[in-house]
Amino acid sequence: MIGGVLLIIGLIVIRFYDVPPPLPDTLALPQGAQAMSFTQGPDWYAVVTTDNQILIFDRVTGNLKQSVQISP
C-alpha cells in the first residue's frame, strides 16, 4: 500500500514537472490590431486579430516569431 501511494505521488510530480513558462502580463500587438482569439503551445502562443492575421509569439522572450495573413 505504501508503494502504491509513493507511485501515485511520483506520477503526479512527473506529470506536473514540465510546466511551460508563464505568459507575459501584457502583449504588444502591432498598431491598430485587436485581439479576437488566443491559443498556446508549449513554447509559443498565438493571437488571432480582427484584421485576419495570426501573430505567433515566442513564449519565453515575447518576441513576434511569425505573422500569417488569413485570406477570406
Phi, psi and omega in degrees: 000319178297320178299320178296318178296316178297322178297315179296317178297317178299318179295321178295316179297315180296320183295319185261005181289323185269066180273128179293159178301150181291158177283153178291159180291326180228155176245136177260096178274155176302155182303130178088351181278138176237132181289136177244326184210159182218141173212164183215154175236188183294326181230018180208164168218154184230145178236127173264129183260167181288345177262030173060049173235148171249120180253119182253123184247149173287133185290325184281310185270335184082004180283147176290120181267321186204148176232129182239125176272130179261124178267134183290000000 
